[in-house]
Amino acid sequence: MYKTTDNSQNDFLSFNQPLGLYMDPNNRWIKMAASIPWEQFERKYARLLKGKNGNVAKPLRLALGSLIIQTKYQYSDRELVEQLTENPYYQYFVGLPGYQENPPIDVSTLVLFRKRLKPDVIMEANEYILAATKEKESKSEGKR
């Protein structure tokens, strides 16, 4: 079963940081989050989980974002959970509303994410990230 999530976290300024810690708007994870059409992927994800029974699935952005981070750095499942727990930029990228000290997922959840989201979905998200990077580079070259 899946319930679509509110993807209104469009601005990193809405990310709740404890003690008013500063987050850099030019951080690569904030930029990557902006380049992925999360709503489009969520519609595809929701179609995979049409059943009415069972627990509600974790949000797509948490699932896909976690797998993108894991793929990029080749983290083990345990290391990925530790990184997600410690890094506010990762927490923003996976769609959490603010920094939290508790792990957003457990290791066993990552197995479910990989079963539902095949490598081609991660590659599609990477294509959006690359397209945004190329667009930014071409704009920078045009200003010279």
Buried (B, 14 or more C-beta within 10 A) or exposed (E): EBEEBEBEBEEBEEBEBEEEEEBEEEBEBBBBBBBBEBEEBBEEBBEBBEEEEEEEBBBBBBBBBBBBBBBEEEBEBEEBBBBBBEBBBBBBBBBBEEBBEEBBBEBEBBEEBBEBBEEEBBEBBBEBBEEBBEEEEEEEEEEE
